[in-house]
Amino acid sequence: MINTPAAGHVRPVIVGATGMVGGYALRYALELPAIERVISVSRRKTGISHPTLDEVLHQDFSDCTGLSQTLAGQNAAVFCLGAYTGAVPEAEMRTITVDYTAEFTRVLRRSSPQASLAFLSGSGADPTGRSRMAFARYKGEAEKALLESGFARLYIFRPAYIYPVKPRKEPNFGYRLLRSVYPVFQLLFPNQVIRADDLARSMVDVIIRTGAGGERVILENPDIRAMVDQNAR
């Protein structure tokens, strides 16, 4: 049986809270009575002040050994660290997507072996490594590493187009185009879009649940939308 824990039970770590999805995840987590304390791990300050928030600045995610004490005693994590396609060179994108994920979760598993993890992947992620798209190969490689890492409760989220909700400077032309046609795109292809705030809430909701036994789930965009609809009832 899986249920929502009592107030002050969950101590989550949110990685990448200065990004779009991570930022929504942090704000949502801070509102929940089930949350005892939230640790945000990022390279820069989030600009959010809250009595239950601890911000930890960490510059080098290729070595997270220094976070061992910070991550000890935590029972959940939401990992949203990533980079947009084209925003950085391909080699750096692989480092961020694969190596940073593997290193952080290695330290998390060692420090808090019972922690549950929600990982922000992407639609089309290919653990076989055969995809021609670098993003799909690297997200798939990160997923494969996580599935082999021993987390008893692991939730891999594969959203399609993430709608930013609030206006922002879009990272590339493709995102500018999708934002401009979003109202029509949403009507024609509802299972190919998800709001950033809805995605973030789903990631937090799934890691705060308690229950016996393990669970390892890959959630495609329609699955995430179904979660949102169910929680809205």
C-alpha positions in Angstrom: 0.0 0.0 0.0 1.3 3.4 -0.9 0.1 6.6 0.7 1.0 10.2 1.5 3.2 10.6 4.6 2.3 12.6 7.7 3.5 16.1 8.0 7.2 16.6 8.5 8.2 13.1 7.2 10.0 13.7 3.9 13.4 15.2 3.5 14.0 15.7 -0.3 17.0 16.9 -2.2 16.3 18.9 -5.4 19.1 19.2 -7.9 18.8 21.8 -10.6 16.4 24.2 -8.8 17.7 27.2 -10.8 16.3 25.6 -13.9 12.7 25.7 -15.1 11.3 22.3 -13.9 13.6 22.2 -10.9 12.4 25.7 -9.8 8.8 24.6 -9.9 9.6 21.4 -8.1 11.3 23.4 -5.3 8.5 25.9 -4.9 5.9 23.1 -4.8 7.9 21.0 -2.3 8.2 24.0 0.1 4.4 24.3 0.2 3.7 20.6 1.2 3.1 19.8 4.9 4.7 16.3 4.3 8.0 18.0 3.8 10.3 18.3 6.8 13.2 20.1 5.1 14.3 20.7 1.5 17.9 20.8 0.4 18.6 22.5 -2.9 21.9 21.6 -4.6 22.9 23.9 -7.5 25.7 26.0 -8.8 24.0 29.3 -7.9 21.5 30.7 -5.5 17.8 30.2 -6.3 16.7 33.5 -4.9 14.1 31.7 -2.8 13.9 32.2 0.9 11.9 29.8 3.1 12.3 28.5 6.7 12.5 24.9 5.6 15.0 25.4 2.7 18.7 24.8 2.9 20.7 25.9 -0.2 23.9 24.1 -0.9 26.1 25.6 -3.7 28.2 23.0 -5.5 30.3 24.0 -8.5 31.8 20.8 -9.7 29.3 18.0 -10.3 32.0 15.8 -11.8 33.0 15.2 -8.1 30.2 15.1 -5.6 32.2 13.4 -2.8 32.0 16.7 -0.8 28.2 16.4 -0.7 28.3 13.1 1.3 27.4 14.7 4.6 24.8 17.0 3.0 23.1 14.0 1.4 23.2 11.8 4.5 19.8 11.1 6.1 17.7 12.2 3.1 14.9 10.0 1.9 14.0 11.4 -1.5 15.6 13.3 -4.4 14.4 15.1 -7.6 17.1 15.4 -10.2 16.5 18.0 -12.9 20.0 19.0 -13.8 20.5 19.1 -17.6 21.3 21.1 -20.7 19.3 22.0 -23.8 20.3 20.6 -27.2 22.6 23.1 -28.9 23.2 25.1 -25.8 26.6 23.5 -25.2 29.0 21.4 -27.2 28.1 17.7 -27.6 30.9 16.5 -25.4 29.8 18.8 -22.6 26.2 17.8 -23.0 27.2 14.2 -22.5 29.2 15.2 -19.4 26.2 17.0 -17.9 23.6 14.5 -18.9 25.5 11.2 -18.1 28.5 11.8 -15.9 27.0 14.4 -13.6 23.9 12.2 -13.1 26.0 9.1 -12.3 28.3 10.9 -9.9 25.6 12.7 -7.9 23.5 9.6 -7.6 26.5 7.5 -6.6 27.1 9.7 -3.6 23.3 9.9 -2.8 23.1 6.1 -2.8 26.1 5.8 -0.6 24.9 8.5 1.8 21.1 7.6 1.9 20.7 4.1 0.5 16.9 4.1 1.1 16.2 7.3 -0.8 13.8 7.4 -3.7 14.7 9.2 -6.9 12.8 11.0 -9.6 14.9 11.7 -12.7 14.1 14.2 -15.4 14.9 12.4 -18.7 13.1 13.1 -22.0 10.9 11.6 -24.7 12.8 9.3 -27.0 15.5 8.5 -24.5 17.3 5.4 -25.9 19.1 3.1 -23.4 20.3 1.0 -26.3 22.5 3.8 -27.6 21.3 3.4 -31.2 19.5 6.7 -31.6 21.0 9.2 -34.0 20.0 12.0 -31.7 22.7 12.8 -29.1 20.1 13.9 -26.5 18.3 10.6 -26.8 21.5 8.5 -26.5 22.8 10.4 -23.5 19.5 10.5 -21.6 19.2 6.7 -22.4 22.7 6.2 -21.1 21.9 8.0 -17.9 18.7 6.0 -17.5 20.6 2.7 -17.9 23.1 3.8 -15.2 20.3 4.7 -12.8 18.5 1.4 -13.4 21.7 -0.5 -12.6 22.5 1.7 -9.6 20.3 -0.1 -7.0 17.7 2.5 -6.2 14.7 0.6 -4.8 12.3 3.3 -5.8 13.2 5.0 -9.1 11.0 7.1 -11.3 12.2 8.1 -14.7 10.2 10.9 -16.3 10.2 11.2 -20.1 8.3 14.3 -20.9 7.8 15.5 -24.5 7.5 19.2 -25.1 7.6 21.0 -21.8 5.6 24.2 -21.9 7.4 26.9 -19.9 4.1 28.5 -18.6 5.8 31.8 -17.8 7.5 33.8 -20.6 11.2 33.3 -20.8 14.1 33.6 -23.3 13.8 30.4 -25.3 17.0 28.4 -25.7 16.7 27.9 -29.5 14.5 28.5 -32.6 12.7 25.1 -32.1 11.5 26.1 -28.6 10.5 29.6 -29.8 8.4 28.0 -32.6 6.8 25.5 -30.3 5.8 28.2 -27.8 4.3 30.3 -30.5 2.1 27.4 -31.8 1.5 25.8 -28.4 -2.3 26.5 -28.2 -2.9 24.7 -31.5 -0.3 22.0 -30.8 -1.9 21.2 -27.4 -5.3 20.7 -29.0 -4.0 18.5 -31.8 -1.4 16.6 -29.9 -2.3 16.7 -26.2 0.0 13.7 -25.4 3.0 15.5 -26.8 3.0 18.4 -24.3 3.2 18.9 -20.6 3.2 22.1 -18.5 6.5 22.6 -16.6 4.6 23.2 -13.3 2.5 20.0 -13.8 5.6 18.0 -14.6 7.4 19.3 -11.5 4.5 18.6 -9.2 4.3 15.0 -10.5 8.0 14.5 -9.8 7.6 15.7 -6.2 4.4 13.9 -5.6 5.8 10.5 -6.6 8.9 10.7 -4.4 7.0 11.7 -1.2 4.8 8.7 -1.3 5.6 6.0 1.2 5.1 2.2 0.9 6.6 -1.2 1.3 8.7 -2.7 -1.4 10.5 -1.3 -4.4 9.2 0.4 -7.5 11.1 1.3 -10.7 8.9 3.0 -13.3 9.5 4.8 -16.6 6.8 7.4 -17.2 6.2 8.6 -20.7 4.4 11.8 -21.5 0.8 10.3 -21.5 1.6 8.6 -18.1 2.7 12.0 -16.7 -0.5 13.7 -18.0 -2.6 10.9 -16.4 -0.9 11.5 -13.1 -1.7 15.2 -13.3 -5.3 14.5 -14.1 -5.6 12.0 -11.3 -4.1 14.4 -8.7 -6.5 17.2 -9.9 -9.5 15.1 -9.0 
